[in-house]
């Protein structure tokens, strides 16, 4: 009987070792599967949503933190009620997100006029942007700009020097996410600067786009 017990003990130990190996193999396989699912799943910044063409990457919607941006616009400026001068506008912005749907920062802009001898306007505004629904935004800014002097009794060929205009800008548009941290927006901007001594403000209407990196 003792011989039978001695013979049975190694087989029992062998079966236990095989069960432990199977358990470890199962655990390892489950871990690999879970790790693969975790790596393949979209991060919090890139939320997969159902679109017309299946699963599409929507991108981040949390705008908190530092951002920088650059933009280009086309349109023109009314120096007076009948003096419309074609112009472009270059923007550089930097700031931060107050919360997920509100940003506050500074916008520096240069406006080259597309008419001979008119000159270039430049300035800066404190700017806020509120995202009211998805990527649709409303934007406003207050600041100052250096603008060319303009005497309505003289031609633009005789414009000399610069003057200061106070005012701001208002705009609206829609922002599309390109990836988890970069977005592109297209919108409309109205800019008005009140120049001392002028009857009418310098009003500009521009259509353009801006790229932001969050």
ZISULTA-V246781 format. One line per field, one symbol per residue. ss: DSSP state (a for helix, b for strand, c for the rest). Layout:
ss->???
This chain:
ss->caaaaaaaaaaaaaaaaaaaaaaaaaaaaaaaaaaaaaaacccccccbbbbccbbbbcccccccbbbbbbbbbbbbbbcccccbbbbbbbbbbbbbbbbccbbbbbbbbbbbbccccccbbbbbbbbbbbbbbccbbbbbbbbbbbbbcccccccaaacccbbbbbbbbbbbbbbbbccccbbbbbbbbbbbbbbccccccbbbbbbbbbbbbc
